[in-house]
Structures are given as structure tokens and as C-alpha cells.
Amino acid sequence: MRLLIDADGCPVVNIAVSIASENRIECLILCDTSHEFEKRGAKTLTFSKGADSVDFALVNLLCPGDVVVTQDYGLAAMCLARKARVLSQDGMEYTADNIDGLLLARHTAKKIRNAGGRLKGPSRRKPVQDEDFSRALRDLLKRVTAIG
């Protein structure tokens, strides 16, 4: 099992790397050339800046049982199809039970924006969100290692 982080725009990279190190789990940070990550305890893989290049690289690197951190519902769906466990930056685990609804909400929001509508963006990140993510990642890693 490895921890793969979709690091482009991810506010919990440091937390995830730290938890992976604590649990002696290999950690890969994936980003595009517009970001630069060098973290002790993790290997950084940098990909071209093209649309979804990091996403496709991450999916191609996945093995069943790996854990992925991403905020991208489309990437989460592809990871679930590859038998990975997937966690959002807020600590929500993406599952077969919730991914379809999340993808539908994303599609609906895109239709509204394309029609000229405006949607409220996310609010400023709060420390409790980091705590929720940390707790959720630790719990997920315990469950995954207990199974394996």
C-alpha cells in the first residue's frame, strides 16, 4: 500500500506526508510543473502542465489497495475503479455509494456556469478541516492495514 497525493492545489500535503511517515507508508506527491514540492519522507513526481496530465499519471501508477488524496471527483471515480481507497482534503472518503451523486453535482454546477450562472465558491479553509482530514486519514490507514 502507498499513499498518492494529487498535490496541485491540495492544502493537506504536509499533513498527509507526515502521517504516511508516521505509518512507514511510501508516499508519492504528484504535481505539474507549475508547482514545486520537496518533502522529507515523500517522493515527488512532476508531470507536464497539460489538462489532467497529473490525474492520468496518478491513475496509471495506482495499485489495488493504494490510498489517494484528491479533491477531484473525476479522479476519485477513476481511482475507485482501480480498487484504491480515496479521501478528500476535508476527510470525506469517496466510495461507490457517494461518487455518482458527487459527479452529478459537479456536472450540474458546470451546466449552470456554462449557461452564465454563478455559484458560490468554497469558504476559507478552517483549522477544523485539517483536523478532520488528519483523523480521517489515520482512521483509513488503520482500516486498510488491518484488512491487509
ABEGO torsion letter per residue (X at the ends): XBBBBBABGBAAAAAAAAAAAAAGBBBBBBBBAABBBBBBGBBBBBBBABBGAAAAAAAAABBBGBBBBBABAAAAAAAAAAGBBBBBAAGBBBBAAAAAAAAAAAAAAAAAAAAGBBBBBBBBBBAAAAAAAAAAAAAAAAAAAAAX
